Amino acid sequence: MVWQQLGEELPKGGNFLTRFIGRAVFQTFGWKVEGEFPNRGKAIVALVPHSSNIDFFLATAFIWATGMKASFLVKHTVFWYPLGSVIRSLGGIPVDRSRANGLVADVVQQFREKSKLVMGVTPSGTREPVREWKDGIARIAAAAQVPIVPAVMNYKTRTVHFGQLIEAVSEVGEIMNRLRAEAVNGVPRFSV
């Protein structure tokens, strides 16, 4: 597989070793990437569907393989010692899902303060099957005026598919509809 060269706008991270490890993970497990990650300094990556802990390892492998620097939201209960330090060093940001604590405002503030930020979010909010995705991802995108990059995991074909960039949309319902459409396009017979 030929790996995409990152555009100049994207935040960079990692080194030769992390790129080697990330690419080896994809090769060893037979995964491939369809599409290209857009050259945007700020973006939200919508990882769908979030159905397994393997998603985390594949996302980390992709980030390492490309040399990108990214952050991601993770439930706060996994930030115990010593795992918490490792997750933070990988870009993890703890989220307490049990209470409304202004997460959208906090993430929007991070986008405003940083010149470059790529952040991964799972609209389902959990690995369990859900009837409806949480719309926090769309509220963040609308408030921070950042695009959403749909990253669809297809376990049958072992493919990470980057869908069409969702941008210049400020209505939360429309953003969610476009995200659902990209998920269906990336994984046939997938419903949300």
HELIX and SHEET records of a PDB file:
HELIX    1   1 PHE A   16  PHE A   29  1                                  14    
HELIX    2   2 ILE A   54  THR A   66  1                                  13    
HELIX    3   3 HIS A   76  VAL A   78  5                                   3    
HELIX    4   4 LEU A   83  SER A   89  1                                   7    
HELIX    5   5 LEU A  103  GLU A  113  1                                  11    
HELIX    6   6 GLY A  136  ALA A  144  1                                   9    
HELIX    7   7 VAL A  172  GLY A  186  1                                  15    
SHEET    1   A 7 LYS A  32  GLU A  34  0                                        
SHEET    2   A 7 THR A 159  PHE A 162  1                                        
SHEET    3   A 7 ILE A 148  ASN A 154 -1                                        
SHEET    4   A 7 LYS A  42  VAL A  48  1                                        
SHEET    5   A 7 LEU A 117  VAL A 121  1                                        
SHEET    6   A 7 SER A  71  LYS A  75  1                                        
SHEET    7   A 7 GLY A  92  VAL A  95  1                                        
END                                                                             
